[in-house]
């Protein structure tokens, strides 16, 4: 994975605590700083499923079980470990025909469906896995998302940048108000990685799947309060 590039971004606000008396100086200055990095994702998630219609519930269920069996074999053939896929939805629903009278709509058949959620730990294989699923009979593939699994570790450099930039901003405010910074009183962190995107695709597809994992932007925000004292 290429080394994440630190992108400069600091948004600062300052809050001066109101003095208890007119000749007192404010007790603290609080500044918020934010830094971001870009990182290539190393984990992908997709959903894949099959749906079958038949006149009876048993026929629909049997056909669906057979179809899903082929999908699971395709996942194994694509090198996906059993621990990395699990059933996410299983249903058997009656299908109703048009109501031509005031009575209840007639049941004309049944639809069975089965879906699995798949983790792909090598994002370069996403397109190949999708193609294998489609060729195995999966007719509903979607909810593709990408993730950076070591996001917190990758953010360590950004944390240092955020604190340094927050201090620089605090010093600007301190100089502008004629005070000096003391020791930090509190530090808190907020913000979380944001998924690059989620998409949904319908199968079958005539051409091989084209998937671009791109990069994710990870951000960290720190709120730091410093004690302040009269300038010297």
N, C-alpha and C positions, 0 to 999 in steps of 0.2 A: 504494500500500500504506500502510495506516495506520502511524503511528509505533509501534514496539514499546513496550510498557509494561513497565518494569522491575518485576519481582516480587521483593520482599525475601525472601532466603533465605540464611542463612549458617549453616553447621554447622562448628563449630570444635573442634579437639582440640589439646592442647598437650603437648609432650614436652620435658622438661628433661634435658639431658645430665648424666649423673652426674659429680660433681666428682672430680678426681684426688686431692685431699687434703681433709680435713675443713674446712679454712679457705678452700678455693677456692669460687668461685661457679660455677654451671653456665655452660657456654659459649654456649648457644643456646636459643632457644625456637622451636618449629615449630608453625605454625597452618594449618589447612585452611579455606578459605572457598569458598562456592558461591553463585552468583547465577544467576537465570533470567530469560528474556524470553519473551513470546508473540508469534508472528509468523504472518501468513497465508501459506500455501504458494503458490508460483508455478509449480510444475511437477507434473504428474500422470503416473503410469505405469499402463497397463492391459494385460492380455493378452486377445487375441481369437482365436478359432479356429473351424474347421469340421471336422466328422467325417461321413464317408459310408460306408455299408455297401452291398456288392454281392456277387454270386455269384462274380465273378472279380476277380483283383487288378487287371487292366487297367480294368475297369469302375469299380471303387472309386477307383482313382487318377485316371481321367479325370474322374469326377464331382467329386472333391475339388479337382482343379486348376481346374475351371470355377467351383466355389463360392468358392474362395479368390480367384480373379480378380475376382469381384464385390465381395468384401470389400476388396480393395486399391483398387478403383475408388471404393468408398465412402469410404475414408480420404482419397484425393485430393480427392474432392468436398467433404469436410468441412474442407479446408484444411490437412491434415497433410502436411508436406514428406516426401519420400522418405527423407531422412536420419534421420527420426524414427520409422521403423518397420523392423523386421527380423524375419526368421523365427527363432523360438525353438525350434520342434520340428516335425519332419516324420516321420511313421511310416506303415507299411503292415503290418498284422498279420492273420494268419489267424484266423478265428473257428471254434471247434470245436463240434460238436453233442454230444448226449448219447451216452455210450458204453454200448451195450446188450449188449456182450460183453466178453470179457477182452482184446480187441485194442485198438489205438490208437483214440482218439476221431477221428471223421471231420471233415474240414474242410468246413464248410457255407457259407463265404463269407469275405470280407475286409473289413477296416475301414481306411480311409485317413483320416488326420487331419493337419492343418496349423495351426500357431499362430504368431501374430506378437506381438511386444512393441511397444507404441506409447507414445511420449512426447507429451504434450499440454501445450504451453507456455502456454496460456491456460486456467486451471482453470475458468473460467466456461463453457467449451465442452465439459466432460467429458460431461455428460448428453446433449448433442446428438450427440457423436461415438458414444456408446454406442447411441443410438437409430438412428443411421445404419448402424452395424454390424449390429444386429439386423435391420433392414429389408433389408439386403443378404444375409442368410442366415447370419450368424455364430450358431452355436448353443452356444458355450462362451465366456463372457466372465467375467473375474474378476481376482483379484490386483490390486485397485486400491490404489494407494498415492500419497501426496502428499509433496512435498519442498520445503524452503526452499533455493533454490540459493545465496543469498548469506548462508548461516548464519554463517560466520566473521566477515564484516564486521558483521553485525547484533549479534554478540556483543561487539563492542569496548566498548560502554557497560557491559555486564555484567562484563567483565574489570576495568574500573576500579572498579566497585562491589565486586567480589569482593576485590580487593586492599585497598581501603579498609576493608571490614568485617573482613578478616583482621588488618589492623594494629590495629583497634580491639580485637579479641579478644586480640591479643598484648599490648596495653597493659594490659588487665584482668589477665591472668596475671602480667605484670611487676609491677604494683602490688601484687597479692596476695602476691607472694613477695619484695617489697622490693628489686627490681632495676629498672634502666632499660634501654630498648631502644637498641641501636646500629644500625649499618648492616645492611641485608638481606644475608644470605650466599648465599641461593639462592632461585630462584622456578621452579616447574614447574607445568604446566597439564595437567589431565585432563578427561575428560567429553566427550560428543559429542551432537549432536542426535538425538532419538528420533523415528522416523516416527509420525505421528498415528495411522494405522491401516492395516490391510490387510484387504480384504474380497473375497469371491468371490460372484458372481451367476451364475445359470443363465439362459440365454436359450432361447426367446423370452419377452419380457415383454409383457403385455397393455397396460400403461400406460407412458408415458414414464419413463425412468430418473430417479430422484430421488437426487442425489448432493450431500452436504454436506461440503466440504473443511475447514470449521472452522479451527482454529488449531493450530500445532505449538508445543510447549514446548521451548525450547532452553536448555541449561544449560552452565555453565563452572565448573570447580573449579580453584582455585590452592592450591598448598602453598608457604608462604613461611617461611624460617628467618631469624631476626634474631639478631645477636650481642647478648649482654646483659652488663651490668656492674653492679657494686654500686651500689645507690641512693645518691643524694647528698642 
